[in-house]
């Protein structure tokens, strides 16, 4: 899943800022599932309320 891979990348980038959060997230598949589901829902809501302009490059 592309979203989950991207989310993992973001957590790795932030590892230095919060090592405990990184360790917990990477070692607990249940936490990964909860975070992925929540953030996925938030992203879906945001895009469904305000669809991106097809003329703009993707983020």
C-alpha positions in Angstrom: 0.0 0.0 0.0 1.5 3.3 -1.1 0.0 5.3 1.8 1.5 3.0 4.4 4.9 3.1 2.8 4.8 6.9 2.7 3.7 7.0 6.3 6.6 4.7 7.3 9.0 7.0 5.5 7.6 10.0 7.4 8.1 8.3 10.7 11.6 7.3 9.8 12.4 11.0 8.9 11.0 12.1 12.3 12.8 9.4 14.2 15.5 11.8 15.5 12.8 14.1 16.9 10.9 11.5 18.8 12.7 8.2 19.1 10.1 6.7 21.5 7.2 7.4 19.1 9.3 5.9 16.2 10.2 2.8 18.2 6.6 2.2 19.3 5.2 2.8 15.8 7.7 0.6 14.1 7.5 -2.3 16.6 3.7 -2.4 17.0 1.7 -3.4 13.9 -1.5 -2.6 15.9 -0.4 1.0 16.3 0.6 1.2 12.7 -2.9 0.0 11.7 -4.6 2.5 14.0 -2.5 5.5 12.9 -2.8 4.5 9.2 -6.6 4.1 9.4 -7.0 7.4 11.2 -4.7 9.4 8.9 -6.2 7.8 5.8 -9.7 8.8 6.9 -8.6 12.4 7.6 -6.9 12.6 4.2 -10.0 11.2 2.5 -12.3 13.7 4.3 -10.0 16.6 3.4 -9.8 15.7 -0.3 -13.5 14.8 -0.6 -14.5 18.2 0.8 -11.9 20.2 -1.2 -10.9 18.2 -4.3 -7.4 19.1 -5.6 -7.1 21.3 -8.7 -6.1 19.0 -11.6 -3.9 21.8 -13.0 -1.7 21.8 -9.9 1.1 19.2 -9.5 0.5 16.5 -6.9 1.9 17.0 -3.4 
